[in-house]
Amino acid sequence: MANNPYYSLVTEEIEKLTQLSLSTSKFAPENYNKFDIKRGLRDINGKGVLAGLTQISEIHATKTVNGETLPDEGELYYRGYNIKDIVRGVKNNTGYEETVYLLMFGELPNEKQLSDFISQLSYYRSLPTNFVRDVILKAPSNDMMNSLARSVLTMASYDTNSDDIALANVVRQCMQLIAVFPMFCVYGYQAYNYYKASGSLYIHAPNMGLSTAENILSMLRANSEYTPLEAKILDICLLLHAEHGGGNNSTFTTHVVTSSGTDTYSCMAAALASLKGPRHGGANIKVVQMFEDMKSHIKDWEDEDEISNYLQKILDKKAFDNSGLIYGMGHAVYSLSDPRALILKYYIEKLSKEKNMEKEYKLYTLIDKLAPQVIAGERKIYKGVSANVDFYSGFVYKMLNLPMELYTPIFAVGRIAGWSAHRIEELINMGKIIRPSYVNIQERRDYKKIEDR
């Protein structure tokens, strides 16, 4: 196709049009201040524009002292409960299922309610006849998030009430999608691994007696085996990724799309499209890639001066991907600490011992310690900088031997719990379609006939 003269002509025209678009659409930065535009719906100090009310989760990152807002240790609450307490109370690797129940229905389940809820999810953990063959295997994708979104949209074809947004129907749809998301992810990867990466293909059916985390490991691995610690830590990862306020990009997308009155499948596909972006759900992949780069360039993994010097090179755009970013450091909301990162750090130490990766774990802890110092010495930090959850989650997935192609889809498996809760909340309180305004800065012009242009 590239040798086709017409193709070359089309390519040249596209380049010209691209340059035209750049010349007409690039805004002067001062215009944002002139019109008091909150870029990214955030003010200059990173505080989000208030766009709605929620009871689903709360992110605490600052404190008020003598009328002044100051950075504070991060805390995250699901329906008013501190996630640290929720994690401590987890039993039988069903912390994620308990969290889904809490987020969707507003209360912590008792033992019977949790057991019944898990049974309901197990009942839904099946796909239509030939779905795997006809939808997933016949059209393998290089991108697991695209594969996941396609599977979600295709499920609408099997739902006779797909467009019904009555609350009971939406709850049923959300529960079904929560149940089958792990299957979409694992089977999509198996198709990719066989057809695109020349690997082996095996499709394990889910085990109705296993939790979500256990089923992911069982379906993914050739021998379906996993250790108790592996299942526990993956369950905690799903729990920690389940929800993070209404303002994160994918959850806000859920609110925006729900407010239009569209169906659940379209809503979740839109949320997946948002999460796929490397500025949102793909950050943990960049962290792992960055560490692989550092391991190949840093000779002594315990030499703090050598590590700091290399981190400085990264900031100076002279190392890794030359972006100037130390991935996994800093967060849009948290300041002094990300509670999810602290929880993962505790469990990672145990897993690193089981996997004989203690040396690599120590390197992570040193970067965790040194990176904020290097960043603070280079840039003015308004609210502090610390390791975020992506800093450690990628390392967890690596130790669990999860393929990198599944890092973001696993994030989605956790986050659909929050998306479901926010969709339900938006439907209950929906009054208006969400429609912010943009300031037009294009001057008005007189129209010219085509022969006069």
Summary of the structure (lengths in Angstrom):
residues: 453
radius of gyration: 23.7
end to end distance: 34.0
largest distance: 77.0
contacts: 1377
relative contact order: 0.13
helix: 58%
strand: 6%
